[in-house]
């Protein structure tokens, strides 16, 4: 039973990491575009510290909450 549970947890983690990898690749593709670093909802600049920690982020702290 533990093996089945561990497999499920591992598969879910793998899917989450694959999704994050896709978002990071998309961020890398857009890094040279003028709208990179701007919130996709309100258009304001995303805080630099937030982008440093989570570069794939597309929302400012206000829109994300």
C-alpha positions as CSV (number, residue, x, y, z in Angstrom):
1,X,0.0,0.0,0.0
2,X,2.9,2.4,0.8
3,X,4.4,1.7,-2.6
4,X,1.2,2.7,-4.4
5,X,0.9,5.9,-2.3
6,X,4.6,6.8,-2.9
7,X,4.2,6.2,-6.6
8,X,1.2,8.5,-6.7
9,X,3.0,11.2,-4.8
10,X,6.1,10.9,-7.0
11,X,4.0,11.1,-10.2
12,X,2.2,14.2,-8.9
13,X,5.5,15.9,-8.0
14,X,6.9,15.0,-11.5
15,X,3.8,16.6,-13.2
16,X,4.2,19.8,-11.0
17,X,7.9,20.0,-11.9
18,X,7.2,19.5,-15.6
19,X,4.7,22.3,-15.5
20,X,7.1,24.6,-13.6
21,X,9.8,23.8,-16.2
22,X,7.4,24.7,-19.0
23,X,6.6,28.1,-17.3
24,X,10.3,28.8,-16.8
25,X,11.0,28.1,-20.5
26,X,8.2,30.4,-21.5
27,X,9.7,33.1,-19.2
28,X,13.1,32.7,-20.8
29,X,11.5,33.1,-24.3
30,X,9.8,36.4,-23.2
31,X,12.7,37.9,-21.1
32,X,13.7,40.2,-24.0
33,X,10.1,41.4,-24.6
34,X,9.0,44.8,-23.3
35,X,6.1,43.3,-21.3
36,X,8.3,40.9,-19.4
37,X,8.1,41.8,-15.7
38,X,4.7,43.4,-16.0
39,X,1.6,41.9,-14.4
40,X,-0.6,40.3,-17.0
41,X,-3.7,41.3,-15.1
42,X,-3.2,44.9,-14.1
43,X,-0.1,45.8,-16.2
44,X,1.9,47.2,-13.3
45,X,5.5,46.1,-12.8
46,X,6.1,42.9,-10.9
47,X,8.4,43.6,-7.9
48,X,12.0,42.7,-8.7
49,X,12.5,40.5,-5.7
50,X,9.4,38.5,-6.7
51,X,10.8,38.0,-10.2
52,X,14.2,37.0,-8.7
53,X,12.5,34.3,-6.6
54,X,9.9,33.1,-9.0
55,X,11.0,34.2,-12.5
56,X,8.0,32.4,-14.2
57,X,5.6,34.7,-12.3
58,X,3.2,36.6,-14.4
59,X,1.2,38.4,-11.6
60,X,2.2,41.1,-9.2
61,X,1.8,40.5,-5.5
62,X,-1.5,42.4,-5.4
63,X,-3.2,40.5,-8.2
64,X,-1.8,37.1,-7.0
65,X,-3.4,37.5,-3.6
